[in-house]
Amino acid sequence: MKIDWAALGSVFGVSLVVTVALVGLFTLGIVALAKRETAAARGGSAAAAATGAYACFAACAAAVAYGIYLIVA
Amino acid sequence: MEHITLLLGIVIVTALVFDFTNGFHDTANAMATTISTGALKPKTAVAMSAVLNLVGAFLSVEVAKTISGGIIDEAGIQPEVIFAALVGAILWNLLTWLLGLPSSSSHALFGGLIGAAVMSAGWDSVNGSTVVTKVLIPAVAAPLVAGAAAALATRLTYRIGRGTDERATSKGYRAGQIASAGLVSLAHGTNDAQKTMGIITLALVTGGVLVPDSDPPLWVIVSAGLAIALGTYLGGWRIIRTMGKGLTDLAPQQGFAAQTSAATAILASSHIGFSLSTTQVCSGAVMGAGLGRKGGVVRWSTATRMFAAWGLTLPAAGLVGAGAELLTKQGTWGVVLTGALLVAGSGTIWVLSRRKPVTVDNVNDTGAAAEPAGVVTSAVAAVTPPPAGVVADGGLKATISSPDAEPQRPATV
C-alpha cells in the first residue's frame, strides 16, 4: 500500500495557507470599507481606507478567477 | 441510439437517477452555510447552485476514464454490474437523506461497485489497498484539513473584524459567502456530473454502442448536467438543515470562513491529486468554523451520527450492490425485479420522509434539526444513539458506539 503523504501534506498546507490568507484579506477589506463609511458619516473622507479595501477585494477576485481557471482546466 | 438494449436503457436511466440523488444530496455542500446564515434566501441559493452545477457540467469534457478510480478491476465489467452498483448507491443516498446525514455520494458509488463486483467476479476484482488510500484515509483527512483551515480562518476574521459595526460588515460577509459557495457549486458540477457521464459512456462502450475511448455523445452531457441541476434545485433540505444548523450555529463570519475553506480544500485536493470527498470537506469546514469562534460549540452527537454514516457508507452500499448483482445475474427477470425493488425502496423512503417533511419553509428551524424521526432511525440507533437530552449521557454513548462502527469496514474491505 502506498499512501501519498506528500500530496496529502501539500493539500493540507495549501488549504490552510490559502484559506487563512483569503479570509484575512477579505476581512481587512470589509473592515476598511466599514471605516470609510464611518468616516463619511462624520463628514470626513478616508481615501487610504477605500484604496486598501479595493486592493484587498481585487486580490480576492483574482483568487476566485484562479479557482475558476483550475475548475475549467 | 438504435442499438440500445433494454438493460442498457435501464442502466442509463438509473445512472441519471443516481446523478439526480447526487445533486440533491450535495446541495448542502455549497449552500447550507449560505442558507443558514441568511446570506441568500433558500430558493435563490438552490437556484444559483443548480445553474452553476449545470454550467460546471459543460465546462470540462474530460470525462472520468474510470468510474472507480482503480478500486475495482473494470476490465470486462458488465452493464448489470454497473446497474447493481447504482442501485446500492441510490438507496444509500436516499437513506442518508431521510436521516438528514451528509455522506459522500462518490463513496456510496464505490461501495455499490465493490459489492457488485465481488458478487460478480469474486474478491480478486477489488483492489483493497486502493480502497484504503482513496476512501478510508480521505474520510479521516478531509474534515481535519478543512476543519483546521476553517477554524483558523474563523479566529482570524473575528480578530481583525472586532470593534467594527456588525451592520457595516454583514454585506461584505454575504458577498464573500456567495462567491465561495458559487465556486463549490461549479466544482461540484464539473466533478460529479462527469462521473455520471463516465458511467453512461462506460455502459455504452461495454454494450457495444460506442467504440472504446470515445467522448460522451452530446445527449449524455446534456442529460447528466440536467439531472444533477434538477436534483440540486429540488434541494436536499434535510441535509441542508443538518449542515447549516445541526452541526453548529453559524454566524456570517463563520459561514464565510467555512465556505472559503471548503472551496479551497476542494480545489487544492483535486488539483494536487489527493482527492477528498466534497461532502466530507464541507462538513469538516462547518465544524471547524464552529470550533473557531470563542464559545462556539459543535453538536458532537450529530457529528458522531454523521461519522458513523461515513463509516457505514461503503459496507452498506456494498451489501445492497451485492444483493442487486445476485438478482441481476439471474437474467432479465432479475434485472426487472431489481428495478422494481429500487422503485419500491425509494418510494418507501419518500413516504417516510413525508411524515416529517423538511422543506424550503422550515429548513432553518433548529427545533428538530438533530432529531430525524421515523422507524428507520432505529436501524442507525443501534450503531449510534439519537441525541440524548442529557449531554453527558449522549457523549458517553457516543464514545462507546464509534468503535462499533469501525470493525465493519475491514470486514467488507
Contacts between the chains, C-beta under 8 A, distances in Angstrom:
chain1	res1	chain2	res2	distance
A	1	B	129	3.8
A	1	B	132	6.0
A	1	B	133	6.7
A	2	B	129	7.5
A	2	B	133	7.2
A	3	B	132	7.7
A	3	B	133	5.4
A	3	B	137	6.3
A	4	B	133	7.3
A	4	B	273	7.5
A	4	B	274	5.9
A	7	B	272	5.4
A	7	B	273	5.4
A	7	B	274	3.9
A	8	B	137	7.5
A	8	B	141	5.9
A	8	B	274	4.9
A	10	B	268	7.8
A	10	B	272	5.3
A	10	B	274	8.0
A	11	B	141	7.8
A	11	B	145	6.1
A	11	B	265	7.0
A	11	B	268	5.0
A	11	B	269	4.9
A	11	B	272	5.2
A	11	B	274	5.0
A	11	B	276	7.1
A	12	B	141	7.6
A	12	B	144	7.7
A	12	B	145	4.9
A	12	B	148	7.5
A	14	B	264	7.5
A	14	B	268	4.4
A	14	B	272	6.9
A	15	B	145	5.3
A	15	B	146	6.7
A	15	B	149	4.8
A	15	B	261	6.7
A	15	B	264	5.1
A	15	B	265	4.2
A	15	B	268	5.0
A	15	B	269	7.8
A	16	B	145	7.7
A	16	B	148	6.1
A	16	B	149	4.7
A	16	B	152	6.7
A	18	B	264	4.8
A	18	B	268	7.1
A	19	B	149	4.0
A	19	B	150	7.0
A	19	B	152	7.5
A	19	B	153	5.0
A	19	B	257	7.5
A	19	B	260	5.5
A	19	B	261	4.3
A	19	B	264	4.7
A	19	B	265	7.5
A	20	B	149	6.8
A	20	B	152	5.2
A	20	B	153	5.2
A	20	B	156	5.9
A	22	B	153	7.9
A	22	B	260	5.6
A	22	B	264	7.1
A	23	B	153	3.8
A	23	B	154	8.0
A	23	B	156	6.1
A	23	B	157	5.2
A	23	B	256	6.9
A	23	B	257	5.2
A	23	B	260	5.4
A	23	B	261	7.8
A	24	B	153	7.5
A	24	B	156	5.2
A	24	B	157	7.2
A	24	B	160	6.5
A	26	B	157	7.9
A	26	B	172	7.4
A	26	B	176	5.3
A	26	B	256	7.4
A	26	B	260	7.8
A	27	B	156	7.1
A	27	B	157	4.4
A	27	B	160	4.4
A	27	B	161	5.3
A	27	B	253	7.9
A	28	B	160	6.1
A	29	B	172	7.1
A	30	B	161	6.8
A	30	B	164	7.7
A	30	B	169	4.8
A	30	B	172	3.5
A	30	B	173	6.8
A	30	B	176	7.8
A	31	B	160	6.0
A	31	B	161	5.7
A	31	B	164	5.2
A	31	B	169	6.9
A	33	B	168	7.3
A	33	B	172	6.5
A	34	B	164	4.7
A	34	B	165	5.9
A	34	B	168	3.7
A	34	B	169	5.4
A	34	B	172	7.9
A	35	B	164	7.6
A	37	B	168	5.5
A	38	B	165	7.3
A	38	B	168	7.4
A	60	B	176	7.6
A	60	B	179	7.8
A	64	B	179	5.7
A	64	B	180	8.0
A	64	B	183	6.4
A	67	B	183	5.1
A	67	B	263	6.6
A	67	B	267	5.4
A	68	B	183	7.2
A	68	B	186	6.9
A	70	B	267	5.2
A	70	B	270	7.7
A	70	B	271	5.3
A	71	B	56	7.0
A	71	B	59	6.4
A	71	B	60	7.4
A	71	B	183	7.6
A	71	B	186	5.5
A	71	B	187	5.2
A	71	B	190	5.3
A	71	B	267	7.2
A	72	B	59	5.1
A	72	B	60	6.1
A	72	B	190	8.0
A	73	B	60	7.9
